[in-house]
Amino acid sequence: MAPNIKFNNFTIDHVSSSSGVFSGDNLQQNFSYQARKNEGNGTVNGNHNLIYNNKHVVTKTKPEQDRS
């Protein structure tokens, strides 16, 4: 006997690019996600910080699986 789960209220606040919502009898095949996020400055913590005349370089490289 298959489990039977019922919700009186079900809310999804956020679905990101690598998420999925499935209902009923289904089969997910080849469900994948790939992304790249390039940032140059990073994080500055503390009080009274001054940031000026900065130069940032982001070097794009191929993902590990694509490198030969």
Order of alpha helices (4+ residues) and beta strands (2+ residues): none
